[in-house]
Structure formats: C-alpha cells, structure tokens
Amino acid sequence: MPSSVMDHESLKILAQWLKSHGGYRFKSDDPRRLLDGRYPQGLISEAELEALMAVWH
C-alpha cells in the first residue's frame, strides 16, 4: 500500500477532528493560540512552534 493512502481508522480520526475543529476561525493577535487551535496537538513540536513564533514577530 502506498504511504500516501490512509487506513480507514486514521481517516475516521481525521474526519472527526476536522468536524470538531475545521470551522473554527480565531480572531486573535496571539499566533500561538491560533496555531494551537487550528492544528491537532502534537502535530507541531514545541521547538517548531518557537521557531514559527520567532518568524511571526
């Protein structure tokens, strides 16, 4: 199976997450809150988040 194909359970989990979080739009000047709310926890490491924050400001 190609690595680009998701198994049924992973697809179900992603669909649930998108259903729960996909409609959220943050009106915030806090980029950390924006990223935390938009992406699943654990997708972006703390080090990556810090690097993004450094670029953002």
C-alpha distance matrix in Angstrom:
0.0 3.8 6.4 8.4 7.0 9.3 9.6 12.8 15.1 14.5 15.0 18.1 19.4 19.2 20.9 23.6 24.2 24.5 26.8 28.9 29.1 28.1 31.7 33.5 35.4 37.5 40.8 41.3 42.6 40.7 37.4 36.2 36.6 34.9 31.8 31.9 32.1 29.5 26.5 25.1 27.0 25.4 23.5 26.4 28.1 31.9 32.3 30.2 32.2 35.4 34.5 33.8 37.1 38.9 37.8 38.4 42.1
3.8 0.0 3.8 5.4 5.7 8.9 10.7 14.0 16.2 14.6 14.9 18.4 19.4 18.4 20.3 23.3 23.4 23.4 26.0 28.1 27.8 26.6 30.1 31.8 33.3 35.4 38.6 39.0 40.1 38.3 34.9 33.9 34.6 32.6 29.5 30.0 30.3 27.5 24.6 23.7 25.6 23.9 21.6 24.2 26.0 29.8 29.9 27.6 29.8 32.9 31.7 30.9 34.4 36.0 34.6 35.4 39.1
6.4 3.8 0.0 3.8 5.4 7.5 9.8 13.4 14.8 12.6 13.4 17.0 17.3 16.1 18.6 21.3 20.9 21.2 24.1 25.8 25.2 24.3 27.9 29.3 30.8 32.6 35.8 36.0 37.0 35.0 31.6 30.5 31.2 29.5 26.2 26.6 27.2 24.5 21.4 20.4 22.1 20.3 17.9 20.5 22.3 26.1 26.2 24.0 26.2 29.3 28.2 27.5 30.9 32.6 31.4 32.2 35.8
8.4 5.4 3.8 0.0 3.8 6.4 9.7 12.8 14.5 12.0 11.8 15.5 16.1 14.3 16.4 19.5 19.1 18.7 21.7 23.7 22.9 21.6 25.1 26.7 28.1 30.1 33.2 33.8 34.9 33.2 29.8 29.0 29.6 27.5 24.5 25.2 25.4 22.3 19.6 19.1 21.4 20.0 17.3 19.9 22.2 25.9 26.2 23.6 25.4 28.7 27.5 26.3 29.7 31.6 30.1 30.5 34.3
7.0 5.7 5.4 3.8 0.0 3.8 6.6 9.4 11.7 10.0 9.5 13.1 14.3 13.1 14.7 17.8 18.2 18.0 20.5 22.7 22.6 21.4 24.9 26.7 28.6 30.9 34.2 34.9 36.4 34.7 31.5 30.6 30.7 28.7 25.8 26.2 26.0 23.1 20.5 19.5 22.0 21.0 18.6 21.7 24.1 27.8 28.5 26.0 27.5 31.0 30.1 28.9 32.0 34.2 32.8 33.0 36.7
9.3 8.9 7.5 6.4 3.8 0.0 3.8 6.5 8.1 6.2 6.1 9.6 10.7 9.9 11.7 14.5 15.0 15.3 17.6 19.6 19.8 19.1 22.6 24.4 26.6 28.8 32.3 33.0 34.7 32.8 29.8 28.6 28.5 26.7 23.9 23.8 23.5 20.9 18.2 16.8 19.2 18.5 16.5 19.9 22.3 25.9 27.1 24.8 26.0 29.6 29.2 27.9 30.8 33.2 32.2 32.1 35.7
9.6 10.7 9.8 9.7 6.6 3.8 0.0 3.8 5.6 5.5 6.3 8.7 10.2 10.8 12.3 14.4 15.6 16.6 18.3 20.2 21.0 20.7 24.2 26.0 28.6 30.8 34.4 35.1 36.9 34.9 32.1 30.7 30.3 28.8 26.1 25.5 25.1 22.9 20.2 18.2 20.3 19.7 18.4 22.0 24.1 27.7 29.1 27.2 28.2 31.8 31.8 30.6 33.3 35.9 35.1 35.0 38.5
12.8 14.0 13.4 12.8 9.4 6.5 3.8 0.0 3.8 5.6 5.1 6.1 8.7 9.9 10.4 12.3 14.3 15.3 16.3 18.4 19.8 19.6 22.8 24.9 27.8 30.2 33.8 34.8 37.0 35.1 32.6 31.2 30.3 28.8 26.5 25.7 24.8 22.8 20.5 18.4 20.7 20.8 19.7 23.5 25.8 29.1 31.0 29.0 29.6 33.3 33.5 32.1 34.5 37.4 36.6 36.1 39.6
15.1 16.2 14.8 14.5 11.7 8.1 5.6 3.8 0.0 3.8 5.4 5.0 6.2 8.6 9.8 10.6 12.4 14.2 15.2 16.6 18.2 18.7 22.0 23.6 26.7 28.7 32.5 33.2 35.4 33.3 30.9 29.2 28.2 27.2 24.8 23.5 22.8 21.3 18.8 16.2 18.1 18.3 17.8 21.6 23.6 26.8 28.9 27.3 27.7 31.4 32.0 30.7 32.9 35.8 35.5 34.9 38.2
14.5 14.6 12.6 12.0 10.0 6.2 5.5 5.6 3.8 0.0 3.8 5.4 5.1 6.2 8.5 9.9 10.6 12.2 14.1 15.4 16.2 16.5 20.1 21.5 24.2 26.2 29.8 30.4 32.4 30.2 27.7 26.0 25.4 24.2 21.6 20.6 20.1 18.3 15.6 13.2 15.3 15.3 14.3 18.1 20.3 23.6 25.6 23.7 24.3 27.9 28.3 27.0 29.4 32.2 31.8 31.3 34.7
15.0 14.9 13.4 11.8 9.5 6.1 6.3 5.1 5.4 3.8 0.0 3.8 5.5 5.1 6.1 8.6 9.8 10.4 12.1 14.2 15.1 14.6 18.0 20.0 22.7 25.1 28.7 29.8 31.9 30.2 27.6 26.4 25.5 23.9 21.6 21.0 20.0 17.8 15.7 13.9 16.7 17.2 15.8 19.4 22.1 25.3 27.2 25.0 25.3 29.1 29.3 27.6 29.9 32.9 32.0 31.3 34.8
18.1 18.4 17.0 15.5 13.1 9.6 8.7 6.1 5.0 5.4 3.8 0.0 3.8 5.5 5.1 6.2 8.7 9.9 10.4 12.4 14.2 14.3 17.4 19.4 22.5 24.9 28.6 29.7 32.2 30.4 28.3 26.9 25.5 24.1 22.3 21.2 19.7 18.1 16.4 14.3 16.9 18.0 17.2 20.8 23.4 26.4 28.7 26.7 26.6 30.3 31.0 29.2 31.2 34.4 33.8 32.7 36.0
19.4 19.4 17.3 16.1 14.3 10.7 10.2 8.7 6.2 5.1 5.5 3.8 0.0 3.8 5.4 5.1 6.2 8.7 9.8 10.7 12.1 13.0 16.3 17.6 20.7 22.7 26.4 27.2 29.6 27.5 25.4 23.7 22.4 21.4 19.4 17.9 16.8 15.5 13.5 10.9 13.2 14.4 14.0 17.7 20.1 22.9 25.4 23.6 23.4 27.1 28.0 26.3 28.2 31.4 31.1 30.1 33.2
19.2 18.4 16.1 14.3 13.1 9.9 10.8 9.9 8.6 6.2 5.1 5.5 3.8 0.0 3.8 5.4 5.1 6.1 8.5 9.8 10.3 10.4 13.9 15.4 18.2 20.3 24.0 24.9 27.1 25.3 23.0 21.7 20.6 19.0 17.0 16.2 14.9 13.0 11.0 9.3 12.4 13.7 12.3 15.8 18.7 21.6 23.9 21.7 21.4 25.2 25.8 23.8 25.8 29.0 28.3 27.3 30.6
20.9 20.3 18.6 16.4 14.7 11.7 12.3 10.4 9.8 8.5 6.1 5.1 5.4 3.8 0.0 3.8 5.5 5.1 6.0 8.6 9.9 9.4 12.4 14.7 17.7 20.3 23.9 25.4 28.0 26.5 24.5 23.6 21.9 20.2 18.8 18.1 16.1 14.1 13.1 12.0 15.3 17.0 15.7 19.0 22.1 24.8 27.1 24.8 24.2 28.0 28.6 26.3 28.1 31.4 30.6 29.2 32.4
23.6 23.3 21.3 19.5 17.8 14.5 14.4 12.3 10.6 9.9 8.6 6.2 5.1 5.4 3.8 0.0 3.8 5.5 5.0 6.2 8.6 9.5 12.1 13.9 17.3 19.6 23.3 24.5 27.3 25.7 24.1 22.8 20.8 19.6 18.5 17.0 14.9 13.8 13.0 11.3 14.1 16.4 15.9 19.1 21.9 24.2 27.0 25.0 24.1 27.8 28.9 26.7 28.1 31.6 31.1 29.5 32.5
24.2 23.4 20.9 19.1 18.2 15.0 15.6 14.3 12.4 10.6 9.8 8.7 6.2 5.1 5.5 3.8 0.0 3.8 5.4 5.1 5.9 7.4 10.5 11.5 14.7 16.6 20.4 21.3 23.9 22.1 20.4 19.1 17.2 16.0 14.7 13.3 11.3 10.2 9.3 7.7 10.7 13.2 12.6 15.6 18.5 20.7 23.5 21.5 20.3 24.0 25.2 23.0 24.3 27.8 27.5 25.8 28.8
24.5 23.4 21.2 18.7 18.0 15.3 16.6 15.3 14.2 12.2 10.4 9.9 8.7 6.1 5.1 5.5 3.8 0.0 3.8 5.3 5.1 4.5 7.8 9.7 12.6 15.2 18.8 20.3 23.0 21.7 19.9 19.2 17.3 15.4 14.5 14.0 11.5 9.5 9.5 9.4 12.9 15.4 14.0 16.6 19.9 22.1 24.6 22.1 20.9 24.6 25.4 22.7 24.1 27.6 26.8 25.0 28.1
26.8 26.0 24.1 21.7 20.5 17.6 18.3 16.3 15.2 14.1 12.1 10.4 9.8 8.5 6.0 5.0 5.4 3.8 0.0 3.8 5.8 5.7 7.5 9.9 13.3 16.1 19.6 21.4 24.5 23.5 22.1 21.5 19.1 17.4 17.1 16.2 13.3 12.0 12.6 12.3 15.4 18.2 17.3 19.9 23.1 25.0 27.7 25.5 24.0 27.6 28.6 25.9 27.0 30.6 29.9 27.8 30.7
28.9 28.1 25.8 23.7 22.7 19.6 20.2 18.4 16.6 15.4 14.2 12.4 10.7 9.8 8.6 6.2 5.1 5.3 3.8 0.0 3.8 6.2 7.5 8.5 12.2 14.3 17.8 19.3 22.4 21.1 20.1 19.2 16.5 15.3 15.3 13.8 10.7 10.5 11.3 10.7 13.3 16.6 16.3 18.6 21.5 23.0 26.0 24.1 22.2 25.7 27.1 24.6 25.2 28.9 28.6 26.4 29.1
29.1 27.8 25.2 22.9 22.6 19.8 21.0 19.8 18.2 16.2 15.1 14.2 12.1 10.3 9.9 8.6 5.9 5.1 5.8 3.8 0.0 3.8 5.6 5.6 9.0 11.0 14.7 16.1 19.0 17.8 16.6 15.9 13.3 11.8 11.8 10.8 7.6 6.9 8.3 8.8 11.6 14.9 14.2 16.0 19.1 20.4 23.3 21.1 19.1 22.5 23.8 21.1 21.7 25.4 25.0 22.7 25.4
28.1 26.6 24.3 21.6 21.4 19.1 20.7 19.6 18.7 16.5 14.6 14.3 13.0 10.4 9.4 9.5 7.4 4.5 5.7 6.2 3.8 0.0 3.8 5.7 8.4 11.3 14.8 16.6 19.5 18.8 17.2 17.2 15.0 12.6 12.6 12.7 9.6 7.6 9.3 10.6 14.0 16.8 15.2 17.0 20.5 22.1 24.5 21.9 20.1 23.6 24.4 21.3 22.3 25.8 24.8 22.6 25.5
31.7 30.1 27.9 25.1 24.9 22.6 24.2 22.8 22.0 20.1 18.0 17.4 16.3 13.9 12.4 12.1 10.5 7.8 7.5 7.5 5.6 3.8 0.0 3.8 6.4 9.8 12.8 15.3 18.6 18.4 17.5 18.0 15.4 12.9 14.0 14.2 10.7 9.4 12.0 13.7 16.7 19.8 18.4 19.8 23.1 24.4 26.8 24.2 22.1 25.3 26.2 22.9 23.4 27.0 25.9 23.2 25.9
33.5 31.8 29.3 26.7 26.7 24.4 26.0 24.9 23.6 21.5 20.0 19.4 17.6 15.4 14.7 13.9 11.5 9.7 9.9 8.5 5.6 5.7 3.8 0.0 3.8 6.4 9.7 11.9 15.2 14.9 14.3 14.8 11.9 9.7 11.4 11.5 7.8 7.4 10.7 12.7 15.1 18.4 17.4 18.2 21.3 22.0 24.5 22.2 19.7 22.6 23.8 20.6 20.7 24.3 23.6 20.7 23.0
35.4 33.3 30.8 28.1 28.6 26.6 28.6 27.8 26.7 24.2 22.7 22.5 20.7 18.2 17.7 17.3 14.7 12.6 13.3 12.2 9.0 8.4 6.4 3.8 0.0 3.8 6.6 9.1 12.3 12.8 12.2 13.6 11.0 8.3 10.7 11.8 8.7 8.1 11.8 14.6 16.8 19.8 18.4 18.5 21.6 22.0 24.1 21.7 19.0 21.6 22.5 19.0 18.9 22.3 21.4 18.2 20.4
37.5 35.4 32.6 30.1 30.9 28.8 30.8 30.2 28.7 26.2 25.1 24.9 22.7 20.3 20.3 19.6 16.6 15.2 16.1 14.3 11.0 11.3 9.8 6.4 3.8 0.0 3.8 5.5 8.9 9.3 9.5 11.0 8.2 6.0 9.4 10.4 7.9 8.5 12.2 15.0 16.5 19.4 18.5 17.9 20.6 20.3 22.5 20.4 17.3 19.4 20.7 17.4 16.5 20.0 19.5 16.1 17.8
40.8 38.6 35.8 33.2 34.2 32.3 34.4 33.8 32.5 29.8 28.7 28.6 26.4 24.0 23.9 23.3 20.4 18.8 19.6 17.8 14.7 14.8 12.8 9.7 6.6 3.8 0.0 3.7 7.0 8.8 9.9 12.2 9.9 8.2 11.9 13.2 11.3 12.0 15.6 18.6 19.7 22.5 21.6 20.6 23.0 22.3 24.2 22.2 18.9 20.5 21.7 18.3 17.0 20.1 19.5 15.8 16.9
41.3 39.0 36.0 33.8 34.9 33.0 35.1 34.8 33.2 30.4 29.8 29.7 27.2 24.9 25.4 24.5 21.3 20.3 21.4 19.3 16.1 16.6 15.3 11.9 9.1 5.5 3.7 0.0 3.7 5.2 7.2 9.5 7.6 6.9 10.6 11.8 10.9 12.2 15.4 18.2 18.7 21.3 20.6 19.1 21.0 19.9 21.7 20.0 16.5 17.7 19.2 16.1 14.2 17.2 17.1 13.5 14.1
42.6 40.1 37.0 34.9 36.4 34.7 36.9 37.0 35.4 32.4 31.9 32.2 29.6 27.1 28.0 27.3 23.9 23.0 24.5 22.4 19.0 19.5 18.6 15.2 12.3 8.9 7.0 3.7 0.0 3.8 6.1 9.0 8.6 8.3 11.3 13.1 13.1 14.2 16.9 19.9 20.0 22.0 21.4 19.2 20.8 19.2 20.5 19.0 15.5 16.0 17.2 14.3 11.9 14.5 14.5 10.8 10.8
40.7 38.3 35.0 33.2 34.7 32.8 34.9 35.1 33.3 30.2 30.2 30.4 27.5 25.3 26.5 25.7 22.1 21.7 23.5 21.1 17.8 18.8 18.4 14.9 12.8 9.3 8.8 5.2 3.8 0.0 3.8 5.5 5.5 6.4 8.9 10.1 10.9 12.5 14.7 17.3 16.9 18.8 18.5 16.3 17.5 15.7 17.2 16.1 12.5 13.0 14.8 12.2 9.7 12.7 13.4 10.1 10.4
37.4 34.9 31.6 29.8 31.5 29.8 32.1 32.6 30.9 27.7 27.6 28.3 25.4 23.0 24.5 24.1 20.4 19.9 22.1 20.1 16.6 17.2 17.5 14.3 12.2 9.5 9.9 7.2 6.1 3.8 0.0 3.8 5.4 4.9 6.1 8.4 9.8 10.4 12.1 15.1 15.0 16.5 15.6 13.2 14.8 13.5 14.7 13.0 9.6 10.7 11.9 8.9 7.2 10.6 10.8 7.7 9.2
36.2 33.9 30.5 29.0 30.6 28.6 30.7 31.2 29.2 26.0 26.4 26.9 23.7 21.7 23.6 22.8 19.1 19.2 21.5 19.2 15.9 17.2 18.0 14.8 13.6 11.0 12.2 9.5 9.0 5.5 3.8 0.0 3.8 5.4 5.2 6.0 8.4 9.9 10.8 13.0 12.1 13.6 13.4 11.0 12.0 10.4 12.4 11.2 7.5 8.9 11.2 8.9 7.3 11.0 12.1 9.9 11.3
36.6 34.6 31.2 29.6 30.7 28.5 30.3 30.3 28.2 25.4 25.5 25.5 22.4 20.6 21.9 20.8 17.2 17.3 19.1 16.5 13.3 15.0 15.4 11.9 11.0 8.2 9.9 7.6 8.6 5.5 5.4 3.8 0.0 3.8 5.5 5.0 6.0 8.4 10.2 12.3 11.8 14.2 14.3 12.7 14.2 13.0 15.5 14.4 10.8 12.6 14.9 12.4 11.0 14.7 15.5 12.9 14.2
34.9 32.6 29.5 27.5 28.7 26.7 28.8 28.8 27.2 24.2 23.9 24.1 21.4 19.0 20.2 19.6 16.0 15.4 17.4 15.3 11.8 12.6 12.9 9.7 8.3 6.0 8.2 6.9 8.3 6.4 4.9 5.4 3.8 0.0 3.8 5.6 5.3 6.1 8.7 11.7 12.3 14.6 13.8 12.5 14.8 14.4 16.5 14.5 11.2 13.5 15.0 11.9 11.2 14.9 14.8 11.9 14.0
31.8 29.5 26.2 24.5 25.8 23.9 26.1 26.5 24.8 21.6 21.6 22.3 19.4 17.0 18.8 18.5 14.7 14.5 17.1 15.3 11.8 12.6 14.0 11.4 10.7 9.4 11.9 10.6 11.3 8.9 6.1 5.2 5.5 3.8 0.0 3.8 5.4 5.1 6.0 9.1 9.6 11.3 10.2 8.7 11.3 11.4 13.5 11.2 8.3 11.3 12.6 9.7 10.0 13.7 13.6 11.5 14.2
31.9 30.0 26.6 25.2 26.2 23.8 25.5 25.7 23.5 20.6 21.0 21.2 17.9 16.2 18.1 17.0 13.3 14.0 16.2 13.8 10.8 12.7 14.2 11.5 11.8 10.4 13.2 11.8 13.1 10.1 8.4 6.0 5.0 5.6 3.8 0.0 3.8 5.6 5.9 7.4 7.0 9.5 9.6 8.8 10.8 10.7 13.6 12.2 9.3 12.2 14.3 12.1 12.1 15.8 16.5 14.6 16.8
32.1 30.3 27.2 25.4 26.0 23.5 25.1 24.8 22.8 20.1 20.0 19.7 16.8 14.9 16.1 14.9 11.3 11.5 13.3 10.7 7.6 9.6 10.7 7.8 8.7 7.9 11.3 10.9 13.1 10.9 9.8 8.4 6.0 5.3 5.4 3.8 0.0 3.8 5.9 7.7 8.6 11.8 11.6 11.7 14.2 14.4 17.3 15.6 12.8 15.8 17.6 15.0 14.9 18.7 18.9 16.5 18.8
29.5 27.5 24.5 22.3 23.1 20.9 22.9 22.8 21.3 18.3 17.8 18.1 15.5 13.0 14.1 13.8 10.2 9.5 12.0 10.5 6.9 7.6 9.4 7.4 8.1 8.5 12.0 12.2 14.2 12.5 10.4 9.9 8.4 6.1 5.1 5.6 3.8 0.0 3.8 6.9 9.2 11.8 10.4 10.8 14.0 15.1 17.4 15.0 12.8 16.1 17.2 14.3 15.0 18.6 18.1 16.0 18.8
26.5 24.6 21.4 19.6 20.5 18.2 20.2 20.5 18.8 15.6 15.7 16.4 13.5 11.0 13.1 13.0 9.3 9.5 12.6 11.3 8.3 9.3 12.0 10.7 11.8 12.2 15.6 15.4 16.9 14.7 12.1 10.8 10.2 8.7 6.0 5.9 5.9 3.8 0.0 3.8 6.4 8.4 6.7 7.8 11.2 13.0 15.3 12.9 11.4 15.1 16.1 13.7 15.1 18.5 18.2 16.8 19.8
25.1 23.7 20.4 19.1 19.5 16.8 18.2 18.4 16.2 13.2 13.9 14.3 10.9 9.3 12.0 11.3 7.7 9.4 12.3 10.7 8.8 10.6 13.7 12.7 14.6 15.0 18.6 18.2 19.9 17.3 15.1 13.0 12.3 11.7 9.1 7.4 7.7 6.9 3.8 0.0 3.8 6.2 5.7 8.2 10.9 13.0 15.8 14.0 12.9 16.6 17.9 16.1 17.5 20.9 21.0 19.9 22.7
27.0 25.6 22.1 21.4 22.0 19.2 20.3 20.7 18.1 15.3 16.7 16.9 13.2 12.4 15.3 14.1 10.7 12.9 15.4 13.3 11.6 14.0 16.7 15.1 16.8 16.5 19.7 18.7 20.0 16.9 15.0 12.1 11.8 12.3 9.6 7.0 8.6 9.2 6.4 3.8 0.0 3.8 5.6 7.2 8.8 10.4 13.6 12.7 11.5 14.8 16.7 15.6 16.6 19.9 20.7 19.8 22.3
25.4 23.9 20.3 20.0 21.0 18.5 19.7 20.8 18.3 15.3 17.2 18.0 14.4 13.7 17.0 16.4 13.2 15.4 18.2 16.6 14.9 16.8 19.8 18.4 19.8 19.4 22.5 21.3 22.0 18.8 16.5 13.6 14.2 14.6 11.3 9.5 11.8 11.8 8.4 6.2 3.8 0.0 3.8 5.5 6.1 8.6 11.4 10.7 10.6 13.8 15.4 15.0 16.4 19.3 20.1 19.9 22.5
23.5 21.6 17.9 17.3 18.6 16.5 18.4 19.7 17.8 14.3 15.8 17.2 14.0 12.3 15.7 15.9 12.6 14.0 17.3 16.3 14.2 15.2 18.4 17.4 18.4 18.5 21.6 20.6 21.4 18.5 15.6 13.4 14.3 13.8 10.2 9.6 11.6 10.4 6.7 5.7 5.6 3.8 0.0 3.8 6.5 9.7 11.6 9.7 10.0 13.6 14.3 13.4 15.5 18.3 18.5 18.4 21.4
26.4 24.2 20.5 19.9 21.7 19.9 22.0 23.5 21.6 18.1 19.4 20.8 17.7 15.8 19.0 19.1 15.6 16.6 19.9 18.6 16.0 17.0 19.8 18.2 18.5 17.9 20.6 19.1 19.2 16.3 13.2 11.0 12.7 12.5 8.7 8.8 11.7 10.8 7.8 8.2 7.2 5.5 3.8 0.0 3.8 6.6 8.2 6.0 6.3 9.8 10.6 9.9 12.0 14.6 15.0 15.1 18.0
28.1 26.0 22.3 22.2 24.1 22.3 24.1 25.8 23.6 20.3 22.1 23.4 20.1 18.7 22.1 21.9 18.5 19.9 23.1 21.5 19.1 20.5 23.1 21.3 21.6 20.6 23.0 21.0 20.8 17.5 14.8 12.0 14.2 14.8 11.3 10.8 14.2 14.0 11.2 10.9 8.8 6.1 6.5 3.8 0.0 3.8 5.4 5.1 6.1 8.6 9.9 10.5 12.2 14.3 15.5 16.2 18.5
31.9 29.8 26.1 25.9 27.8 25.9 27.7 29.1 26.8 23.6 25.3 26.4 22.9 21.6 24.8 24.2 20.7 22.1 25.0 23.0 20.4 22.1 24.4 22.0 22.0 20.3 22.3 19.9 19.2 15.7 13.5 10.4 13.0 14.4 11.4 10.7 14.4 15.1 13.0 13.0 10.4 8.6 9.7 6.6 3.8 0.0 3.8 5.5 5.0 6.1 8.6 9.8 10.4 12.3 14.4 15.0 16.6
32.3 29.9 26.2 26.2 28.5 27.1 29.1 31.0 28.9 25.6 27.2 28.7 25.4 23.9 27.1 27.0 23.5 24.6 27.7 26.0 23.3 24.5 26.8 24.5 24.1 22.5 24.2 21.7 20.5 17.2 14.7 12.4 15.5 16.5 13.5 13.6 17.3 17.4 15.3 15.8 13.6 11.4 11.6 8.2 5.4 3.8 0.0 3.8 5.4 5.1 6.3 8.7 9.8 10.7 12.6 14.1 15.7
30.2 27.6 24.0 23.6 26.0 24.8 27.2 29.0 27.3 23.7 25.0 26.7 23.6 21.7 24.8 25.0 21.5 22.1 25.5 24.1 21.1 21.9 24.2 22.2 21.7 20.4 22.2 20.0 19.0 16.1 13.0 11.2 14.4 14.5 11.2 12.2 15.6 15.0 12.9 14.0 12.7 10.7 9.7 6.0 5.1 5.5 3.8 0.0 3.8 5.4 5.0 6.2 8.6 9.9 10.7 12.1 14.5
32.2 29.8 26.2 25.4 27.5 26.0 28.2 29.6 27.7 24.3 25.3 26.6 23.4 21.4 24.2 24.1 20.3 20.9 24.0 22.2 19.1 20.1 22.1 19.7 19.0 17.3 18.9 16.5 15.5 12.5 9.6 7.5 10.8 11.2 8.3 9.3 12.8 12.8 11.4 12.9 11.5 10.6 10.0 6.3 6.1 5.0 5.4 3.8 0.0 3.8 5.4 5.1 6.1 8.6 10.0 10.2 12.4
35.4 32.9 29.3 28.7 31.0 29.6 31.8 33.3 31.4 27.9 29.1 30.3 27.1 25.2 28.0 27.8 24.0 24.6 27.6 25.7 22.5 23.6 25.3 22.6 21.6 19.4 20.5 17.7 16.0 13.0 10.7 8.9 12.6 13.5 11.3 12.2 15.8 16.1 15.1 16.6 14.8 13.8 13.6 9.8 8.6 6.1 5.1 5.4 3.8 0.0 3.8 5.4 5.0 6.2 8.8 9.7 10.8
34.5 31.7 28.2 27.5 30.1 29.2 31.8 33.5 32.0 28.3 29.3 31.0 28.0 25.8 28.6 28.9 25.2 25.4 28.6 27.1 23.8 24.4 26.2 23.8 22.5 20.7 21.7 19.2 17.2 14.8 11.9 11.2 14.9 15.0 12.6 14.3 17.6 17.2 16.1 17.9 16.7 15.4 14.3 10.6 9.9 8.6 6.3 5.0 5.4 3.8 0.0 3.8 5.4 5.1 6.5 8.6 10.3
33.8 30.9 27.5 26.3 28.9 27.9 30.6 32.1 30.7 27.0 27.6 29.2 26.3 23.8 26.3 26.7 23.0 22.7 25.9 24.6 21.1 21.3 22.9 20.6 19.0 17.4 18.3 16.1 14.3 12.2 8.9 8.9 12.4 11.9 9.7 12.1 15.0 14.3 13.7 16.1 15.6 15.0 13.4 9.9 10.5 9.8 8.7 6.2 5.1 5.4 3.8 0.0 3.8 5.4 5.2 6.0 8.7
37.1 34.4 30.9 29.7 32.0 30.8 33.3 34.5 32.9 29.4 29.9 31.2 28.2 25.8 28.1 28.1 24.3 24.1 27.0 25.2 21.7 22.3 23.4 20.7 18.9 16.5 17.0 14.2 11.9 9.7 7.2 7.3 11.0 11.2 10.0 12.1 14.9 15.0 15.1 17.5 16.6 16.4 15.5 12.0 12.2 10.4 9.8 8.6 6.1 5.0 5.4 3.8 0.0 3.8 5.4 4.9 6.3
38.9 36.0 32.6 31.6 34.2 33.2 35.9 37.4 35.8 32.2 32.9 34.4 31.4 29.0 31.4 31.6 27.8 27.6 30.6 28.9 25.4 25.8 27.0 24.3 22.3 20.0 20.1 17.2 14.5 12.7 10.6 11.0 14.7 14.9 13.7 15.8 18.7 18.6 18.5 20.9 19.9 19.3 18.3 14.6 14.3 12.3 10.7 9.9 8.6 6.2 5.1 5.4 3.8 0.0 3.8 5.5 5.6
37.8 34.6 31.4 30.1 32.8 32.2 35.1 36.6 35.5 31.8 32.0 33.8 31.1 28.3 30.6 31.1 27.5 26.8 29.9 28.6 25.0 24.8 25.9 23.6 21.4 19.5 19.5 17.1 14.5 13.4 10.8 12.1 15.5 14.8 13.6 16.5 18.9 18.1 18.2 21.0 20.7 20.1 18.5 15.0 15.5 14.4 12.6 10.7 10.0 8.8 6.5 5.2 5.4 3.8 0.0 3.8 5.5
38.4 35.4 32.2 30.5 33.0 32.1 35.0 36.1 34.9 31.3 31.3 32.7 30.1 27.3 29.2 29.5 25.8 25.0 27.8 26.4 22.7 22.6 23.2 20.7 18.2 16.1 15.8 13.5 10.8 10.1 7.7 9.9 12.9 11.9 11.5 14.6 16.5 16.0 16.8 19.9 19.8 19.9 18.4 15.1 16.2 15.0 14.1 12.1 10.2 9.7 8.6 6.0 4.9 5.5 3.8 0.0 3.8
42.1 39.1 35.8 34.3 36.7 35.7 38.5 39.6 38.2 34.7 34.8 36.0 33.2 30.6 32.4 32.5 28.8 28.1 30.7 29.1 25.4 25.5 25.9 23.0 20.4 17.8 16.9 14.1 10.8 10.4 9.2 11.3 14.2 14.0 14.2 16.8 18.8 18.8 19.8 22.7 22.3 22.5 21.4 18.0 18.5 16.6 15.7 14.5 12.4 10.8 10.3 8.7 6.3 5.6 5.5 3.8 0.0
